[in-house]
Amino acid sequence: MAPAPATVEKSKEGLLREELRAIADTSLKLMQWGVTLLVSVETALFFIRRDVLASEIQSGRLKLGDELPAYRYYMGTGFLF
């Protein structure tokens, strides 16, 4: 039979280093997902605002070349917060 592998106990410093590295990796992944989510919601809001503006112009509530009213614009922006 082969001898059992020797177990090497890690020092407190080594354990802390591993824990900090794992926390840093998890935090980075969490931030990446957060940025991805915000970008996708902002992209969706862009297309929603464009469609709302087109429907407002088509219904005659706004003239061609007008901008979306501020309360409509900030309603979507407030949704992000």
C-alpha positions as CSV (number, residue, x, y, z in Angstrom):
1,M,0.0,0.0,0.0
2,A,1.1,3.5,-0.7
3,P,1.6,5.8,2.2
4,A,-1.1,8.3,2.9
5,P,-0.4,11.8,1.6
6,A,0.9,14.2,4.2
7,T,-1.6,16.9,5.1
8,V,-0.1,20.3,5.3
9,E,-1.8,22.6,7.6
10,K,-2.0,26.2,6.4
11,S,-1.1,29.1,8.6
12,K,-3.6,31.7,9.7
13,E,-2.0,34.0,7.2
14,G,-2.5,31.6,4.3
15,L,-6.1,31.0,5.3
16,L,-6.8,34.7,5.5
17,R,-5.2,35.2,2.1
18,E,-7.4,32.6,0.5
19,E,-10.5,34.1,2.1
20,L,-9.7,37.6,0.9
21,R,-9.0,36.3,-2.6
22,A,-12.4,34.5,-2.6
23,I,-14.2,37.6,-1.3
24,A,-12.5,39.8,-4.0
25,D,-13.5,37.4,-6.7
26,T,-17.1,37.2,-5.6
27,S,-17.3,41.0,-5.2
28,L,-15.9,41.5,-8.7
29,K,-18.4,39.1,-10.2
30,L,-21.3,40.7,-8.4
31,M,-20.3,44.2,-9.6
32,Q,-20.0,42.9,-13.2
33,W,-23.5,41.5,-13.0
34,G,-24.8,44.7,-11.6
35,V,-23.3,46.8,-14.4
36,T,-24.7,44.3,-16.9
37,L,-28.2,44.6,-15.4
38,L,-28.1,48.4,-15.4
39,V,-26.9,48.6,-19.0
40,S,-29.6,46.3,-20.1
41,V,-32.4,48.2,-18.3
42,E,-31.1,51.5,-19.6
43,T,-31.1,50.0,-23.2
44,A,-34.7,48.8,-22.7
45,L,-35.7,52.3,-21.4
46,F,-34.2,53.9,-24.5
47,F,-36.4,51.8,-26.8
48,I,-39.5,52.3,-24.6
49,R,-38.9,56.1,-24.6
50,R,-38.5,56.0,-28.3
51,D,-41.8,54.1,-28.8
52,V,-43.6,56.4,-26.3
53,L,-42.4,59.5,-28.2
54,A,-43.5,58.0,-31.5
55,S,-46.9,57.2,-30.2
56,E,-47.3,60.7,-28.6
57,I,-46.4,62.2,-32.0
58,Q,-48.8,59.9,-33.8
59,S,-51.7,60.6,-31.5
60,G,-51.1,64.4,-31.9
61,R,-50.2,65.2,-28.3
62,L,-46.7,66.2,-29.4
63,K,-45.5,67.8,-32.6
64,L,-42.7,66.4,-34.8
65,G,-39.4,67.5,-33.3
66,D,-40.7,67.9,-29.8
67,E,-39.0,66.1,-26.9
68,L,-40.5,63.7,-24.5
69,P,-42.1,65.6,-21.5
70,A,-39.8,65.7,-18.5
71,Y,-42.2,63.8,-16.2
72,R,-42.3,60.9,-18.7
73,Y,-38.5,60.9,-19.0
74,Y,-37.8,61.1,-15.2
75,M,-40.4,58.4,-14.5
76,G,-38.2,55.8,-16.3
77,T,-35.0,57.2,-14.8
78,G,-36.5,57.0,-11.3
79,F,-37.2,53.4,-12.0
80,L,-33.5,52.7,-12.1
81,F,-33.1,54.0,-8.6
